[in-house]
Amino acid sequence: MKTIRLRAGKERSLLRRHPWIFESAIAKGNADSGETVRVDSDQGEFLCWAAFSPQSKIRARAWSFVQTDRIDAAFFQAAISAAVQARSRFDIRSNGLRLVHGESDGLPGLIVDRYGDTLVAQFGAAGVERWKDVIADALLQATGLQRLYERSDASSRALEGLGEQKGWLRGDGPVDLLLQEHDWTLGLSIAEGHKTGFYLDQRDSRKRFADYARRLQFQRVLNCYCYTGGFSVAALVGGAAHVTSIDSSAPALEQARSNLQRNGLAPERATFLDADVNASLRRFAAEGRSFDAIVLDPPKLAPTVAHAERAARAYKDINRLAFKLLEPGGVLFTFSCSGGISADLFHKIVASAGADAGVDGFISERLGAAPDHPMTIAFPEGEYLKGLVVMRRG
């Protein structure tokens, strides 16, 4: 077993069981891509077993902090079984759920979602890539399913020295599926959709938006970055009179129209715009339009803290424009899925946007990812999705 030795003082995060080891923390040692290494302190004390990634700034990711563990097929079978079993404790009203959430489940770089009888996996780090076949078999064993599709096509794989891979790993079948959650059904493509096919992490936020629509009887809803219309469907099922949905992807908007139809929602209750969100918000303001509910769910603008300053300006701008379009008493659901933007910073960004717009509001709720996308005590970076529900005063 190859050994990596850290620089003095660099063991502190591992002693807190944080799983990342950065290039700058390593004093000596090397290994092949994805190879399991022993990680020692500068004094030669065992710290963890980790997967080595020679091209990544995160040079190693911890598998286990238990010296007697062995990183073998049995290890992955046990870890995947534990992750699947943990999901049975959550109240998930859907046939789609996340079964493995990377570091939070002790499997750094691995994402696995289930859509009915189909599993979709993303292998995002050198370690899980090396153990791909073992992991695939363990997933089928733990779930009793026979179909596993790979969506390892995220650009972040390049940071690990890995190319994009997509296709069936086990079994085969249709790639266009139906997701059932709460009171509605949504179509998705596991081959072409974002992430593994859909944004399962927003499941509970969609339900909360439907609840607000039902309770407050929304008349004019604006859904920005609507993708395939999850929040739009939720609002209309909740009783909203009309929803305007904006996205820059024509295929996503076509799926959104189909999602309205499959839920029996009248097409005249919806308007779809293939357009830039910022330009649309400015045009609406110039036209004197307003809405009593707005959703802002933009794509990731700050993948790391290094991108936070520029992303903060972009988040502030769209929130400022949204506040200007929000009716007094209206509700803003605003989100950031950027890991480089903390919950505290996001709150400050939204507050600053409100101040610039001359708008104050009550924060009625703080939202996050659905519980099958857990954050652990040792890995706060798992809190990537932050949301605020702001009710405009006056």
C-alpha atoms as a printed R data frame, in Angstrom:
    type eleno elety resid chain resno       x      y       z
1   ATOM     1    CA   MET     A     1   0.000  0.000   0.000
2   ATOM     2    CA   LYS     A     2   1.441  3.355  -1.030
3   ATOM     3    CA   THR     A     3   1.662  6.055   1.635
4   ATOM     4    CA   ILE     A     4   1.060  9.796   1.416
5   ATOM     5    CA   ARG     A     5   2.611 11.902   4.152
6   ATOM     6    CA   LEU     A     6   1.189 15.317   5.014
7   ATOM     7    CA   ARG     A     7   2.951 18.514   5.967
8   ATOM     8    CA   ALA     A     8   3.026 19.484   9.615
9   ATOM     9    CA   GLY     A     9  -0.313 20.846  10.816
10  ATOM    10    CA   LYS     A    10  -2.239 19.684   7.726
11  ATOM    11    CA   GLU     A    11  -3.825 16.759   9.540
12  ATOM    12    CA   ARG     A    12  -6.337 18.895  11.455
13  ATOM    13    CA   SER     A    13  -9.176 18.655   8.953
14  ATOM    14    CA   LEU     A    14  -8.770 14.884   8.696
15  ATOM    15    CA   LEU     A    15  -8.916 14.576  12.473
16  ATOM    16    CA   ARG     A    16 -12.330 16.262  12.173
17  ATOM    17    CA   ARG     A    17 -13.126 13.658   9.490
18  ATOM    18    CA   HIS     A    18 -13.317 16.102   6.637
19  ATOM    19    CA   PRO     A    19 -12.660 13.951   3.549
20  ATOM    20    CA   TRP     A    20 -10.606 16.259   1.284
21  ATOM    21    CA   ILE     A    21  -6.817 16.426   1.105
22  ATOM    22    CA   PHE     A    22  -5.494 19.256  -1.051
23  ATOM    23    CA   GLU     A    23  -2.307 19.166  -3.106
24  ATOM    24    CA   SER     A    24  -0.683 21.805  -0.900
25  ATOM    25    CA   ALA     A    25  -1.121 19.621   2.207
26  ATOM    26    CA   ILE     A    26   1.035 16.772   0.900
27  ATOM    27    CA   ALA     A    27   4.718 16.601   1.803
28  ATOM    28    CA   LYS     A    28   5.570 13.472  -0.164
29  ATOM    29    CA   GLY     A    29   4.087 10.434  -1.852
30  ATOM    30    CA   ASN     A    30   2.414  9.607  -5.125
31  ATOM    31    CA   ALA     A    31   0.108  7.008  -6.664
32  ATOM    32    CA   ASP     A    32  -1.854  6.135  -9.764
33  ATOM    33    CA   SER     A    33  -5.219  7.661 -10.582
34  ATOM    34    CA   GLY     A    34  -7.861  6.345  -8.184
35  ATOM    35    CA   GLU     A    35  -5.430  4.120  -6.297
36  ATOM    36    CA   THR     A    36  -6.072  3.623  -2.591
37  ATOM    37    CA   VAL     A    37  -3.327  5.118  -0.415
38  ATOM    38    CA   ARG     A    38  -2.601  5.306   3.290
39  ATOM    39    CA   VAL     A    39  -2.466  8.902   4.517
40  ATOM    40    CA   ASP     A    40  -0.149  9.650   7.459
41  ATOM    41    CA   SER     A    41   0.594 12.759   9.472
42  ATOM    42    CA   ASP     A    42   4.057 14.286   9.354
43  ATOM    43    CA   GLN     A    43   4.785 12.165  12.450
44  ATOM    44    CA   GLY     A    44   3.848  8.952  10.623
45  ATOM    45    CA   GLU     A    45   0.501  8.462  12.410
46  ATOM    46    CA   PHE     A    46  -2.341  6.888  10.428
47  ATOM    47    CA   LEU     A    47  -5.061  9.338   9.396
48  ATOM    48    CA   CYS     A    48  -7.179  7.645   6.725
49  ATOM    49    CA   TRP     A    49  -7.412  5.497   3.618
50  ATOM    50    CA   ALA     A    50  -8.011  7.657   0.551
51  ATOM    51    CA   ALA     A    51  -8.365  7.596  -3.239
52  ATOM    52    CA   PHE     A    52  -5.473  9.398  -4.940
53  ATOM    53    CA   SER     A    53  -6.072 11.787  -7.839
54  ATOM    54    CA   PRO     A    54  -2.781 12.977  -9.364
55  ATOM    55    CA   GLN     A    55  -4.323 15.698 -11.547
56  ATOM    56    CA   SER     A    56  -6.809 17.237  -9.116
57  ATOM    57    CA   LYS     A    57  -6.256 20.095  -6.671
58  ATOM    58    CA   ILE     A    58  -8.133 17.823  -4.259
59  ATOM    59    CA   ARG     A    59  -5.286 15.337  -4.419
60  ATOM    60    CA   ALA     A    60  -6.953 12.639  -2.317
61  ATOM    61    CA   ARG     A    61 -10.446 11.882  -0.980
62  ATOM    62    CA   ALA     A    62 -10.884  9.836   2.179
63  ATOM    63    CA   TRP     A    63 -12.646  6.481   2.034
64  ATOM    64    CA   SER     A    64 -12.302  5.584   5.698
65  ATOM    65    CA   PHE     A    65 -10.756  6.878   8.911
66  ATOM    66    CA   VAL     A    66 -10.617  3.393  10.452
67  ATOM    67    CA   GLN     A    67  -7.168  1.830  10.189
68  ATOM    68    CA   THR     A    68  -8.465 -1.754  10.196
69  ATOM    69    CA   ASP     A    69 -10.773 -1.150   7.223
70  ATOM    70    CA   ARG     A    70  -9.891 -2.585   3.836
71  ATOM    71    CA   ILE     A    71 -10.987 -0.779   0.707
72  ATOM    72    CA   ASP     A    72 -12.320 -3.679  -1.325
73  ATOM    73    CA   ALA     A    73 -15.565 -4.893  -2.891
74  ATOM    74    CA   ALA     A    74 -17.046 -5.648   0.526
75  ATOM    75    CA   PHE     A    75 -16.340 -2.061   1.628
76  ATOM    76    CA   PHE     A    76 -18.341 -0.632  -1.286
77  ATOM    77    CA   GLN     A    77 -21.150 -3.118  -0.851
78  ATOM    78    CA   ALA     A    78 -21.506 -2.090   2.792
79  ATOM    79    CA   ALA     A    79 -21.294  1.659   2.074
80  ATOM    80    CA   ILE     A    80 -23.898  1.507  -0.710
81  ATOM    81    CA   SER     A    81 -26.211 -0.699   1.326
82  ATOM    82    CA   ALA     A    82 -26.020  1.781   4.221
83  ATOM    83    CA   ALA     A    83 -26.786  4.720   1.903
84  ATOM    84    CA   VAL     A    84 -29.819  2.979   0.393
85  ATOM    85    CA   GLN     A    85 -31.082  1.947   3.822
86  ATOM    86    CA   ALA     A    86 -30.745  5.521   5.129
87  ATOM    87    CA   ARG     A    87 -33.189  6.775   2.477
88  ATOM    88    CA   SER     A    88 -35.918  4.527   3.884
89  ATOM    89    CA   ARG     A    89 -35.961  6.753   6.979
90  ATOM    90    CA   PHE     A    90 -36.946  9.874   5.021
91  ATOM    91    CA   ASP     A    91 -40.462 10.899   4.049
92  ATOM    92    CA   ILE     A    92 -40.049 11.087   0.267
93  ATOM    93    CA   ARG     A    93 -43.231 11.549  -1.774
94  ATOM    94    CA   SER     A    94 -41.789 10.533  -5.122
95  ATOM    95    CA   ASN     A    95 -40.606  7.612  -7.232
96  ATOM    96    CA   GLY     A    96 -37.414  9.595  -7.800
97  ATOM    97    CA   LEU     A    97 -34.805  9.987  -5.075
98  ATOM    98    CA   ARG     A    98 -31.082 10.300  -4.487
99  ATOM    99    CA   LEU     A    99 -29.585  7.089  -3.158
100 ATOM   100    CA   VAL     A   100 -25.921  8.118  -2.905
101 ATOM   101    CA   HIS     A   101 -24.800 11.703  -2.276
102 ATOM   102    CA   GLY     A   102 -21.031 11.618  -2.599
103 ATOM   103    CA   GLU     A   103 -19.001 12.565   0.457
104 ATOM   104    CA   SER     A   104 -22.093 12.689   2.655
105 ATOM   105    CA   ASP     A   105 -22.476  8.929   2.154
106 ATOM   106    CA   GLY     A   106 -18.755  8.185   2.443
107 ATOM   107    CA   LEU     A   107 -18.382  7.699  -1.320
108 ATOM   108    CA   PRO     A   108 -16.604 10.844  -2.603
109 ATOM   109    CA   GLY     A   109 -17.439 11.705  -6.185
110 ATOM   110    CA   LEU     A   110 -20.348  9.274  -6.549
111 ATOM   111    CA   ILE     A   111 -23.906 10.444  -7.230
112 ATOM   112    CA   VAL     A   112 -26.699  7.914  -7.733
113 ATOM   113    CA   ASP     A   113 -30.338  8.762  -8.376
114 ATOM   114    CA   ARG     A   114 -33.253  6.397  -8.750
115 ATOM   115    CA   TYR     A   115 -36.143  7.038 -11.141
116 ATOM   116    CA   GLY     A   116 -38.660  4.255 -10.667
117 ATOM   117    CA   ASP     A   117 -36.942  1.043 -11.779
118 ATOM   118    CA   THR     A   118 -33.912  2.828 -13.263
119 ATOM   119    CA   LEU     A   119 -30.694  3.928 -11.569
120 ATOM   120    CA   VAL     A   120 -28.549  6.771 -12.908
121 ATOM   121    CA   ALA     A   121 -24.987  7.208 -11.652
122 ATOM   122    CA   GLN     A   122 -22.371  9.937 -12.007
123 ATOM   123    CA   PHE     A   123 -18.749  8.980 -11.334
124 ATOM   124    CA   GLY     A   124 -17.075 12.315 -10.647
125 ATOM   125    CA   ALA     A   125 -13.730 11.424  -9.073
126 ATOM   126    CA   ALA     A   126 -10.774  9.165  -9.801
127 ATOM   127    CA   GLY     A   127 -11.471  6.829  -6.883
128 ATOM   128    CA   VAL     A   128 -15.030  5.863  -7.796
129 ATOM   129    CA   GLU     A   129 -14.015  5.684 -11.468
130 ATOM   130    CA   ARG     A   130 -11.438  3.024 -10.605
131 ATOM   131    CA   TRP     A   131 -14.053  0.997  -8.691
132 ATOM   132    CA   LYS     A   132 -16.861  1.560 -11.220
133 ATOM   133    CA   ASP     A   133 -17.674 -2.074 -11.992
134 ATOM   134    CA   VAL     A   134 -17.699 -3.058  -8.322
135 ATOM   135    CA   ILE     A   135 -19.926 -0.085  -7.497
136 ATOM   136    CA   ALA     A   136 -22.320 -0.884 -10.357
137 ATOM   137    CA   ASP     A   137 -22.780 -4.447  -9.141
138 ATOM   138    CA   ALA     A   138 -23.211 -3.282  -5.546
139 ATOM   139    CA   LEU     A   139 -25.921 -0.805  -6.583
140 ATOM   140    CA   LEU     A   140 -27.962 -3.500  -8.306
141 ATOM   141    CA   GLN     A   141 -27.499 -5.822  -5.352
142 ATOM   142    CA   ALA     A   142 -28.594 -3.190  -2.812
143 ATOM   143    CA   THR     A   143 -31.670 -2.072  -4.770
144 ATOM   144    CA   GLY     A   144 -32.770 -5.252  -6.506
145 ATOM   145    CA   LEU     A   145 -32.929 -3.343  -9.808
146 ATOM   146    CA   GLN     A   146 -31.458 -4.345 -13.148
147 ATOM   147    CA   ARG     A   147 -30.999 -1.085 -15.050
148 ATOM   148    CA   LEU     A   148 -28.135  1.360 -14.436
149 ATOM   149    CA   TYR     A   149 -27.380  4.301 -16.720
150 ATOM   150    CA   GLU     A   150 -24.146  6.300 -16.483
151 ATOM   151    CA   ARG     A   151 -24.151 10.104 -16.729
152 ATOM   152    CA   SER     A   152 -20.476 10.820 -16.139
153 ATOM   153    CA   ASP     A   153 -20.500 13.802 -18.476
154 ATOM   154    CA   ALA     A   154 -20.016 16.705 -16.050
155 ATOM   155    CA   SER     A   155 -17.235 19.108 -17.013
156 ATOM   156    CA   SER     A   156 -15.724 18.699 -13.530
157 ATOM   157    CA   ARG     A   157 -14.425 15.243 -14.542
158 ATOM   158    CA   ALA     A   158 -11.718 17.012 -16.531
159 ATOM   159    CA   LEU     A   159 -10.258 18.269 -13.243
160 ATOM   160    CA   GLU     A   160  -9.713 14.603 -12.327
161 ATOM   161    CA   GLY     A   161  -8.107 13.816 -15.686
162 ATOM   162    CA   LEU     A   162 -11.209 11.867 -16.726
163 ATOM   163    CA   GLY     A   163 -13.110 12.006 -20.009
164 ATOM   164    CA   GLU     A   164 -16.878 12.096 -20.390
165 ATOM   165    CA   GLN     A   165 -18.783  8.803 -20.412
166 ATOM   166    CA   LYS     A   166 -22.487  8.206 -20.945
167 ATOM   167    CA   GLY     A   167 -24.587  5.119 -21.582
168 ATOM   168    CA   TRP     A   168 -25.949  1.928 -20.061
169 ATOM   169    CA   LEU     A   169 -23.667  0.251 -17.517
170 ATOM   170    CA   ARG     A   170 -26.082 -2.529 -16.632
171 ATOM   171    CA   GLY     A   171 -29.176 -3.551 -18.583
172 ATOM   172    CA   ASP     A   172 -30.879 -1.202 -21.026
173 ATOM   173    CA   GLY     A   173 -34.239  0.356 -21.777
174 ATOM   174    CA   PRO     A   174 -35.939  3.695 -22.425
175 ATOM   175    CA   VAL     A   175 -34.172  6.897 -21.436
176 ATOM   176    CA   ASP     A   176 -37.336  9.028 -21.399
177 ATOM   177    CA   LEU     A   177 -39.000  8.443 -18.021
178 ATOM   178    CA   LEU     A   178 -41.794  9.792 -15.837
179 ATOM   179    CA   LEU     A   179 -41.170 11.221 -12.381
180 ATOM   180    CA   GLN     A   180 -44.071 11.155  -9.944
181 ATOM   181    CA   GLU     A   181 -43.825 13.497  -6.973
182 ATOM   182    CA   HIS     A   182 -46.428 14.971  -4.638
183 ATOM   183    CA   ASP     A   183 -49.522 15.775  -6.749
184 ATOM   184    CA   TRP     A   184 -47.966 15.888 -10.211
185 ATOM   185    CA   THR     A   185 -46.022 13.980 -12.862
186 ATOM   186    CA   LEU     A   186 -42.976 15.289 -14.772
187 ATOM   187    CA   GLY     A   187 -41.233 13.920 -17.835
188 ATOM   188    CA   LEU     A   188 -37.454 13.701 -18.015
189 ATOM   189    CA   SER     A   189 -34.598 12.273 -20.054
190 ATOM   190    CA   ILE     A   190 -31.825 10.501 -18.197
191 ATOM   191    CA   ALA     A   191 -29.677 10.767 -21.338
192 ATOM   192    CA   GLU     A   192 -30.068 14.488 -22.043
193 ATOM   193    CA   GLY     A   193 -31.550 16.113 -18.929
194 ATOM   194    CA   HIS     A   194 -29.506 18.204 -16.511
195 ATOM   195    CA   LYS     A   195 -27.588 16.368 -13.789
196 ATOM   196    CA   THR     A   196 -28.879 12.775 -13.855
197 ATOM   197    CA   GLY     A   197 -32.034 13.856 -15.648
198 ATOM   198    CA   PHE     A   198 -33.774 16.198 -13.237
199 ATOM   199    CA   TYR     A   199 -33.393 18.437 -10.162
200 ATOM   200    CA   LEU     A   200 -34.550 16.063  -7.448
201 ATOM   201    CA   ASP     A   201 -33.020 18.333  -4.806
202 ATOM   202    CA   GLN     A   202 -35.841 20.891  -5.334
203 ATOM   203    CA   ARG     A   203 -38.631 18.352  -4.722
204 ATOM   204    CA   ASP     A   204 -39.731 19.773  -1.367
205 ATOM   205    CA   SER     A   205 -39.347 23.394  -2.494
206 ATOM   206    CA   ARG     A   206 -41.702 22.692  -5.398
207 ATOM   207    CA   LYS     A   207 -44.214 21.360  -2.881
208 ATOM   208    CA   ARG     A   208 -43.843 24.465  -0.704
209 ATOM   209    CA   PHE     A   209 -44.439 26.668  -3.753
210 ATOM   210    CA   ALA     A   210 -47.631 24.769  -4.545
211 ATOM   211    CA   ASP     A   211 -48.716 25.225  -0.918
212 ATOM   212    CA   TYR     A   212 -48.151 29.000  -1.115
213 ATOM   213    CA   ALA     A   213 -50.059 29.167  -4.416
214 ATOM   214    CA   ARG     A   214 -52.981 27.350  -2.849
215 ATOM   215    CA   ARG     A   215 -53.013 29.460   0.303
216 ATOM   216    CA   LEU     A   216 -52.353 32.896  -1.218
217 ATOM   217    CA   GLN     A   217 -54.204 32.336  -4.506
218 ATOM   218    CA   PHE     A   218 -51.463 33.565  -6.830
219 ATOM   219    CA   GLN     A   219 -52.736 35.309  -9.951
220 ATOM   220    CA   ARG     A   220 -49.527 36.127 -11.869
221 ATOM   221    CA   VAL     A   221 -46.493 33.892 -11.317
222 ATOM   222    CA   LEU     A   222 -43.058 34.318 -12.907
223 ATOM   223    CA   ASN     A   223 -40.747 31.290 -13.035
224 ATOM   224    CA   CYS     A   224 -37.209 32.241 -14.073
225 ATOM   225    CA   TYR     A   225 -34.715 29.620 -15.307
226 ATOM   226    CA   CYS     A   226 -37.732 27.330 -15.415
227 ATOM   227    CA   TYR     A   227 -35.974 24.364 -17.097
228 ATOM   228    CA   THR     A   228 -38.746 21.792 -17.725
229 ATOM   229    CA   GLY     A   229 -41.300 23.644 -15.630
230 ATOM   230    CA   GLY     A   230 -41.272 21.898 -12.252
231 ATOM   231    CA   PHE     A   231 -42.131 25.052 -10.303
232 ATOM   232    CA   SER     A   232 -44.593 26.094 -13.014
233 ATOM   233    CA   VAL     A   233 -46.520 22.832 -12.735
234 ATOM   234    CA   ALA     A   234 -46.437 23.064  -8.935
235 ATOM   235    CA   ALA     A   235 -47.887 26.588  -9.021
236 ATOM   236    CA   LEU     A   236 -50.668 25.656 -11.437
237 ATOM   237    CA   VAL     A   237 -51.572 22.474  -9.545
238 ATOM   238    CA   GLY     A   238 -51.691 24.691  -6.451
239 ATOM   239    CA   GLY     A   239 -54.256 26.900  -8.169
240 ATOM   240    CA   ALA     A   240 -52.244 29.800  -9.592
241 ATOM   241    CA   ALA     A   241 -54.175 31.575 -12.342
242 ATOM   242    CA   HIS     A   242 -51.278 32.048 -14.778
243 ATOM   243    CA   VAL     A   243 -47.538 31.307 -14.903
244 ATOM   244    CA   THR     A   244 -44.948 32.934 -17.168
245 ATOM   245    CA   SER     A   245 -41.912 30.655 -17.526
246 ATOM   246    CA   ILE     A   246 -38.535 31.752 -18.909
247 ATOM   247    CA   ASP     A   247 -35.599 29.643 -20.043
248 ATOM   248    CA   SER     A   248 -32.955 29.865 -22.765
249 ATOM   249    CA   SER     A   249 -33.339 26.183 -23.759
250 ATOM   250    CA   ALA     A   250 -35.981 25.452 -26.394
251 ATOM   251    CA   PRO     A   251 -35.942 21.664 -25.695
252 ATOM   252    CA   ALA     A   252 -36.477 22.305 -21.974
253 ATOM   253    CA   LEU     A   253 -39.426 24.574 -22.722
254 ATOM   254    CA   GLU     A   254 -40.938 21.955 -25.010
255 ATOM   255    CA   GLN     A   255 -40.720 19.436 -22.158
256 ATOM   256    CA   ALA     A   256 -42.310 22.037 -19.870
257 ATOM   257    CA   ARG     A   257 -45.275 22.338 -22.233
258 ATOM   258    CA   SER     A   258 -45.591 18.561 -22.254
259 ATOM   259    CA   ASN     A   259 -45.508 18.517 -18.465
260 ATOM   260    CA   LEU     A   260 -48.489 20.850 -18.321
261 ATOM   261    CA   GLN     A   261 -50.399 18.623 -20.708
262 ATOM   262    CA   ARG     A   262 -49.650 15.391 -18.832
263 ATOM   263    CA   ASN     A   263 -51.004 16.991 -15.653
264 ATOM   264    CA   GLY     A   264 -54.219 18.113 -17.317
265 ATOM   265    CA   LEU     A   265 -53.372 21.820 -17.007
266 ATOM   266    CA   ALA     A   266 -54.938 24.187 -19.529
267 ATOM   267    CA   PRO     A   267 -52.328 25.673 -21.931
268 ATOM   268    CA   GLU     A   268 -53.881 29.143 -21.724
269 ATOM   269    CA   ARG     A   269 -52.811 29.304 -18.062
270 ATOM   270    CA   ALA     A   270 -49.148 29.375 -19.122
271 ATOM   271    CA   THR     A   271 -46.794 31.475 -21.222
272 ATOM   272    CA   PHE     A   272 -43.356 30.157 -22.171
273 ATOM   273    CA   LEU     A   273 -40.518 32.454 -23.223
274 ATOM   274    CA   ASP     A   274 -37.314 31.254 -24.882
275 ATOM   275    CA   ALA     A   275 -35.279 34.218 -23.697
276 ATOM   276    CA   ASP     A   276 -32.539 35.589 -21.460
277 ATOM   277    CA   VAL     A   277 -33.787 36.042 -17.891
278 ATOM   278    CA   ASN     A   278 -31.973 39.308 -17.133
279 ATOM   279    CA   ALA     A   279 -33.120 40.941 -20.354
280 ATOM   280    CA   SER     A   280 -36.671 39.734 -19.756
281 ATOM   281    CA   LEU     A   281 -36.771 41.098 -16.219
282 ATOM   282    CA   ARG     A   282 -35.592 44.484 -17.430
283 ATOM   283    CA   ARG     A   283 -38.162 44.492 -20.219
284 ATOM   284    CA   PHE     A   284 -40.963 43.585 -17.804
285 ATOM   285    CA   ALA     A   285 -39.922 46.459 -15.529
286 ATOM   286    CA   ALA     A   286 -39.915 48.890 -18.458
287 ATOM   287    CA   GLU     A   287 -43.404 47.681 -19.401
288 ATOM   288    CA   GLY     A   288 -44.664 48.207 -15.852
289 ATOM   289    CA   ARG     A   289 -45.514 44.550 -15.350
290 ATOM   290    CA   SER     A   290 -45.664 42.960 -11.886
291 ATOM   291    CA   PHE     A   291 -46.149 39.526 -10.348
292 ATOM   292    CA   ASP     A   292 -47.426 38.291  -7.016
293 ATOM   293    CA   ALA     A   293 -45.013 35.327  -6.987
294 ATOM   294    CA   ILE     A   294 -41.542 34.932  -8.530
295 ATOM   295    CA   VAL     A   295 -39.137 31.974  -8.590
296 ATOM   296    CA   LEU     A   296 -35.416 32.578  -9.162
297 ATOM   297    CA   ASP     A   297 -33.576 29.260  -9.537
298 ATOM   298    CA   PRO     A   298 -30.490 30.098 -11.631
299 ATOM   299    CA   PRO     A   299 -27.757 27.636 -12.623
300 ATOM   300    CA   LYS     A   300 -24.580 27.313 -10.586
301 ATOM   301    CA   LEU     A   301 -22.740 30.635 -10.766
302 ATOM   302    CA   ALA     A   302 -19.957 29.986  -8.217
303 ATOM   303    CA   PRO     A   303 -18.681 26.387  -8.150
304 ATOM   304    CA   THR     A   304 -15.930 27.408  -5.707
305 ATOM   305    CA   VAL     A   305 -15.226 30.256  -3.292
306 ATOM   306    CA   ALA     A   306 -12.832 31.703  -5.882
307 ATOM   307    CA   HIS     A   307 -15.825 32.542  -8.082
308 ATOM   308    CA   ALA     A   308 -17.932 33.972  -5.259
309 ATOM   309    CA   GLU     A   309 -17.320 37.690  -5.831
310 ATOM   310    CA   ARG     A   310 -18.362 37.702  -9.486
311 ATOM   311    CA   ALA     A   311 -21.265 35.360  -8.791
312 ATOM   312    CA   ALA     A   312 -22.474 37.571  -5.940
313 ATOM   313    CA   ARG     A   313 -22.872 40.466  -8.369
314 ATOM   314    CA   ALA     A   314 -24.920 38.300 -10.738
315 ATOM   315    CA   TYR     A   315 -27.138 36.977  -7.921
316 ATOM   316    CA   LYS     A   316 -27.669 40.495  -6.626
317 ATOM   317    CA   ASP     A   317 -28.653 41.827 -10.036
318 ATOM   318    CA   ILE     A   318 -31.363 39.241 -10.732
319 ATOM   319    CA   ASN     A   319 -32.753 39.513  -7.206
320 ATOM   320    CA   ARG     A   320 -32.835 43.319  -7.437
321 ATOM   321    CA   LEU     A   321 -34.788 43.107 -10.686
322 ATOM   322    CA   ALA     A   322 -37.145 40.507  -9.226
323 ATOM   323    CA   PHE     A   323 -37.864 42.680  -6.184
324 ATOM   324    CA   LYS     A   324 -38.793 45.552  -8.501
325 ATOM   325    CA   LEU     A   325 -41.331 43.302 -10.256
326 ATOM   326    CA   LEU     A   326 -42.791 41.836  -7.061
327 ATOM   327    CA   GLU     A   327 -46.162 43.154  -5.911
328 ATOM   328    CA   PRO     A   328 -46.481 44.361  -2.300
329 ATOM   329    CA   GLY     A   329 -47.476 41.264  -0.361
330 ATOM   330    CA   GLY     A   330 -45.953 39.103  -3.104
331 ATOM   331    CA   VAL     A   331 -43.667 36.116  -2.535
332 ATOM   332    CA   LEU     A   332 -40.146 35.539  -3.860
333 ATOM   333    CA   PHE     A   333 -38.635 32.037  -3.857
334 ATOM   334    CA   THR     A   334 -34.945 32.694  -4.517
335 ATOM   335    CA   PHE     A   335 -32.153 30.107  -4.658
336 ATOM   336    CA   SER     A   336 -28.435 29.592  -5.052
337 ATOM   337    CA   CYS     A   337 -27.043 26.158  -5.925
338 ATOM   338    CA   SER     A   338 -23.451 27.444  -5.852
339 ATOM   339    CA   GLY     A   339 -21.133 25.689  -3.431
340 ATOM   340    CA   GLY     A   340 -18.971 28.822  -3.313
341 ATOM   341    CA   ILE     A   341 -21.843 30.930  -1.900
342 ATOM   342    CA   SER     A   342 -22.536 30.262   1.783
343 ATOM   343    CA   ALA     A   343 -26.013 30.562   3.274
344 ATOM   344    CA   ASP     A   344 -24.907 33.647   5.207
345 ATOM   345    CA   LEU     A   345 -23.468 35.297   2.079
346 ATOM   346    CA   PHE     A   346 -26.593 34.488   0.072
347 ATOM   347    CA   HIS     A   347 -28.748 36.148   2.725
348 ATOM   348    CA   LYS     A   348 -26.553 39.265   2.535
349 ATOM   349    CA   ILE     A   349 -26.764 39.291  -1.274
350 ATOM   350    CA   VAL     A   350 -30.567 39.125  -1.221
351 ATOM   351    CA   ALA     A   351 -30.722 41.792   1.503
352 ATOM   352    CA   SER     A   352 -28.501 44.088  -0.546
353 ATOM   353    CA   ALA     A   353 -30.635 43.489  -3.628
354 ATOM   354    CA   GLY     A   354 -33.749 44.425  -1.691
355 ATOM   355    CA   ALA     A   355 -32.130 47.584  -0.376
356 ATOM   356    CA   ASP     A   356 -31.101 48.668  -3.880
357 ATOM   357    CA   ALA     A   357 -34.628 47.994  -5.119
358 ATOM   358    CA   GLY     A   358 -36.143 49.932  -2.219
359 ATOM   359    CA   VAL     A   359 -37.952 46.808  -1.031
360 ATOM   360    CA   ASP     A   360 -38.124 45.184   2.399
361 ATOM   361    CA   GLY     A   361 -39.563 41.786   3.163
362 ATOM   362    CA   PHE     A   362 -40.132 39.068   5.706
363 ATOM   363    CA   ILE     A   363 -38.047 35.900   5.351
364 ATOM   364    CA   SER     A   364 -40.775 33.376   6.000
365 ATOM   365    CA   GLU     A   365 -38.661 30.273   5.331
366 ATOM   366    CA   ARG     A   366 -35.151 29.081   4.611
367 ATOM   367    CA   LEU     A   367 -35.044 26.238   2.120
368 ATOM   368    CA   GLY     A   368 -32.448 23.657   1.163
369 ATOM   369    CA   ALA     A   369 -32.024 20.428  -0.706
370 ATOM   370    CA   ALA     A   370 -34.467 17.596  -0.074
371 ATOM   371    CA   PRO     A   371 -33.378 15.255   2.762
372 ATOM   372    CA   ASP     A   372 -32.117 12.541   0.404
373 ATOM   373    CA   HIS     A   373 -29.353 15.058  -0.509
374 ATOM   374    CA   PRO     A   374 -27.899 15.220   3.028
375 ATOM   375    CA   MET     A   375 -25.254 17.460   4.517
376 ATOM   376    CA   THR     A   376 -23.179 15.917   7.302
377 ATOM   377    CA   ILE     A   377 -21.574 17.513  10.323
378 ATOM   378    CA   ALA     A   378 -18.080 16.772   9.013
379 ATOM   379    CA   PHE     A   379 -18.730 17.995   5.469
380 ATOM   380    CA   PRO     A   380 -20.471 21.409   5.471
381 ATOM   381    CA   GLU     A   381 -19.668 21.804   1.760
382 ATOM   382    CA   GLY     A   382 -22.594 19.458   1.223
383 ATOM   383    CA   GLU     A   383 -24.903 22.440   1.793
384 ATOM   384    CA   TYR     A   384 -24.738 23.609  -1.796
385 ATOM   385    CA   LEU     A   385 -28.434 24.551  -2.285
386 ATOM   386    CA   LYS     A   386 -29.715 27.556  -0.353
387 ATOM   387    CA   GLY     A   387 -33.129 29.141  -0.661
388 ATOM   388    CA   LEU     A   388 -35.083 31.987   0.907
389 ATOM   389    CA   VAL     A   389 -38.808 32.642   0.801
390 ATOM   390    CA   VAL     A   390 -39.263 36.414   1.029
391 ATOM   391    CA   MET     A   391 -42.700 38.021   1.441
392 ATOM   392    CA   ARG     A   392 -42.572 41.643   0.316
393 ATOM   393    CA   ARG     A   393 -43.757 44.109   2.913
394 ATOM   394    CA   GLY     A   394 -46.195 46.907   2.242
